[in-house]
Amino acid sequence: MGLSLLSRLVPARLAGQLLATGDRIFAPRLSALGVVDHLVDAGRLDEVAAEVVSSLVDLPAAMSRWLFSAPQRAEREQAYLAEVRAAAGAGAWRR
């Protein structure tokens, strides 16, 4: 991950430090910085991931209209939902 992308996720000064030193940044700090959406114990990973995936699959119509432009809305929405379902079925969040 380059400085440009990393500095969008964490403060620029921290991004530079991480890139310069190779230090690792752990989940509690990432959570405090607002980089991660959910921080859970390993024992609850599957449960929480399933809840998040379910919320994506049940994307409200208004959000769908906002995300996908009118001409290709139905096609893009179905492709998006298929991708989310495929990732969920493959356990992508476990990697």
Steps between C-alpha positions, in 0.01 A plus 500: 500500500650831396514826691219653294251226589626447854478873579130489408444240772723630778647843574777589252765519771417147619492374140849636441624345824354161414652503154839621624531259791300201381327495838172315527181662617258278690122476500425703818694800365343464155160495665581812703603674175175399333668285237301184575124467516486209745741371760405159639657205676607215273224283645233740368658567161268274299191628681582868449620447143172326419306793647699751293461296182127465569468877534678544166279243330192671641615833361204738515353606168582866562866418556501279194362788292772727636779249435397393154418738216162468333596354159671190641351494850339156493797335330760663727294436813470129417873476423581671831271272700639192322852611588407554865328160517796328332745661742280399793470144372875474459562638850703788353510683834701212652808561283 
